[in-house]
Amino acid sequence: MTARIPDFKATAERSQRRLGHDGAARLLDAGRAWNLAPVLERGGAVIFPHVSLEVCGHHTAAAVHACLDSGADRVLVLGVLHALTDELEQARVRVADGSDPSAEDSWGIQDPSLSGRTDWTREFSLSNFLFLWHEETTRRGTDGPELTLRYPYLAGGRPGDLPGIEDLERITQDSVVVATADPFHHGVGYGDAADEALSPEDGGLELARRRIEEGLALLADGDHWGYNHHCVDAKSDARDVGQALRHLLGPVKGRVLDLVADDMSGPYDAPSPTWVAGALIELVPNRDRV
């Protein structure tokens, strides 16, 4: 993917201010198109995107409703930790090339409630979720369940070895689980050749669906290292979140519920097509696997 990521945190905050309460309410109402609370109640998970609110805020809203409607007292929310510094990027490249994740200082699960690494403070992947969470709990007149935020980094095919994973295993026992991911990036701005890049409406979204489903199949098989490679090839930022989810939930079946494209040619100052697939995904327990 592109080496330098624009300041999407500031972009998200501007979008939130522009939408305000009325715009947030419209997104939250649109999120009612899906009833995903039963997925969480069964021990599954919902994955929502973190691209722009205007394009896929209704997906994020669906995850917010699922958490609040589940009746849970606690929600574990897994955020993507993007490689926003050279240190994080080089560590990610080394691990993808087969080096030992434990040799990296950034290996582990960042916890905003504890001392430790603070790379998460620059992160934007949960900004829109937290914005819509505040808007909907205010609208409902409730504080809602307790939110526990975590950011895994460098699972490297061995999510069970991540420092801090035992804490997440414990938390998952009495929490519902949601996570964010943008599982397909495509086009000139992401390094695809101009003569091979597809626009979303010209086969791009069909390609995105196929690639995302390939990744979900690898998770279903518990092939963590294969999934890590898939994420590199598909330009997915879900490599750590996906592996952590599969480890925490056990055997699951994944399904893409909805798929949209968000144009990124502007933020990256790149020719079109340059875009991200925003996907709403459910993971349900698969009792046929062990």
N, C-alpha and C positions, 0 to 999 in steps of 0.2 A: 504494500500500500504506500501511498505518498508519505515521504519521510516527515514532512512538517504538517502538523494538524492545525487548522485554523482555531481561533479562540471560540470554540463552540459553547463554552460555558457562558461567555458574555452574550453570544447570540441567543442562547436559550433564555437568558434573563430578560433580554429585550423583547423576545416573543411573548413571554409571560406578562410583562407590563402592557404590551400592546393589546393582548387578548382581554386582560382584566377579568372581573368576575363574570360578566355576561358571556364572553368568549369561552371561558372555562366551563360555564354551565352548558353551553352548546356541545362542547366536546364530551362532557360527562354524560349528557343525554344520549349522544351518539354511541357511547360505549355500552349502552344497554342492549345493543344489537346482539351481544353475546352474554350468556349466563355461565360463567366459569367457576362460580363458587363450588359446585359439586366436584370439579376436578381437584380443587385444593382439599376439600373434605375427604376425598378418597386417598390422599397422600401423594397426589401428583403435583405439578407445578405449571405456572403460566409464564411464558417468556414474552416480553413486550419490547418494542424498539425504542431507541433513544434519538432518532433523527427528529426533524422539526415537528413541533406541535401542530402546525397548520396541516401537515400531511398525514401524520399518524398519531395525533393526540388521542383519537378515539380508541386506538389499540391500548394505549397507556391507561386510558379511562376504564377500559374493560378489566384490566388487572386490578385497578383500585377498587372497583365494585366487587370483584371476586374476593378480595381480601376482607372487605367490610361485611359482605353478605355471608361469608363463611362462618361467622360466629366465633372465630378464633380469638384468643386473648393475646397472641403474639404472632408477628409476621417476620420471617427472615427474608430479607431483600438482598440479592446478590447483584452487585454492580460490576460493570466492566472497568478495569483499570487500563486505560489506554497508555501506550508508550509515548508519553508526552515529553520525555527528556531523552537525550542521547544515551544515558546510562540504561534506562528502561528498554529502549529500542535494541541496543547491542546485546543486552542480556536475553531478550526474547529471541533474537537471531541465533545466538549461540545455542540456546536450548532447542530451538527448532532444528538446528544442525546436529543435535545429538549429545551436546554437553550435559553434564550433571546439573540439574537445577539447584541442588543444594550448595553449589559453589558460588551462587549469585547472592549478593546482599539483598536483592529485592524479592527473593523467593519467600513466599508465604501468603498470609491473608491479612490484609490491612483492616484494622478495626478503628473506626472513628471515635469510639468511646474510650480507647486505651492509649497509652503512650506507645511510641514506636514510629515506624516510617510514616510520613505524612504526604506521600504522593497523591493520596486520595483528595487532598484539599484543592487540587487543580482540576479534579475530575468533573465531567459534566453528565455522565451517563445516567445518573439518578435524579438530575435536576428537575426534569419535567414530571417525573413520577411524584416527587415530593411536593411540587407545586399543585398538581391535581389532587393529591392526597389532602393537602391543607384546604383546598377549595371544597372538596366533597365532605370532609368531616365537619367543616364549618356549616355547610348547607344542611347536613343531617343533625347538627347540634350535638355532636359527640366527639370525644377525644379519639375514639377508635382504639384498636388494639395497639400494643407496643410494637414499634418498628425497630428491628435489629438490622443494621446495615453492615455488609462485609464486602471486601474487594479481594478476590483471589488473584494471585499472579504466579505464573510459571509452573502450572501443573505438570507440564512436560511428560504426559502419559502416566504419571503416578500421583493422581490427586490425593490418594490416601496417605501420602508422605508429606503433604503440605503442612508446615508449621501452623498450628491453630485449627487444623481440621477436626481434632477431637472435640474442641469447643463447639464447632458447627454441628457435629454429630449429636451432641447433647441438646443443642438448641432445637434441632430439627424434630426431636422426639415430641415436643409440645408446641410446635409452630406450624403454620402453613408457610409455603415457600413460593416466592416469585423471583424472577430474575430479568435482567435486560440484556439484549444482544442485538446487533445488526449483522446478520449472518451472511451477507453477500454484498460486496462492493465491486463496481465494474466501470470500465471505461478508460478513456485516455488519461484522466487525472489520477487514476489508480494503476497506471503502468501497462494497460492493455494497448496493443497496437491499434492505430486508428482504423486500419482496414479490417480489423477483426472485432472491434467494439460494436456492441448492439445497443440500440436505443430500447427503452423498456417496451414500447409498443411494437417493435419490430423483432420480436423473439427474445428480448432481454429478460422480461419477467418470466417467460417459460423456462429459460435457462436458469434463472435464479431459483425458481421452485425446484427444479431437478437437483441443483447443487445443494440446496438446503435439505431436501429429502435424503440425499446421500449422506449428509452429516448426521441426520437424525437416525438413519439406519446404523451407522457406526456406533452411535451412543447406545442404541438398542442392543447391539452386540457386546457392549462393554469394551470396545476396542479404543481405548483412550489414546494410544500413540497414533493409531490410524486416524483418529479424529483430529489430533493435533496437526498432522500433515494435511488433512482435508482443509482445515481452517486457513492454513498458509496458502494453499492453492486457490481456495474459493474467496480469499481475501475477507474472511470472517473474523470479527473481533470476539467471537464467542468461545475461543479455544479454552480459556481457563474457567469461565462460568459454566460452559457445557460439561466439562469433565467433573467439576465440583458437584453440579446437580446430579449427574449420573451416579457419582459415588454416594451422595447423601440419600438419594431416593431409591437406589437399587434399580432393578430392571424396569424400563419404561418404554412405552411406545410414544413417538412424537408425531404430531400432525400439524400442518400449516393450516390455520383457520382463515387467514386473510393476508394478502400481499399487496403492497403498494410501492411505488418508486418515488424517491426524493432526489431532485436534481441537485448535484453538488458542483456543477461547473462554475457557478459564481464564487462560492467559498474558496475553491481551490484555484480560481482564475485559470481554468483549464477548458479546452474545447469540449463541446458535446460530442458524443454522449459521455458524461461522467455522473454517475448516480449510485445511490445506495438503495437496497431493498429493505423496506420496513416490514417485518413479519410479526404477526400475532400467532403464537405457537402454544399448543397444549402438550404437556407430557403426562401420560396416564400410566399408572402401575401396570406392568405386564406380568401377570401371574403365570404365564407359560414359560417364563425364563427364571433361572435361579442365579 
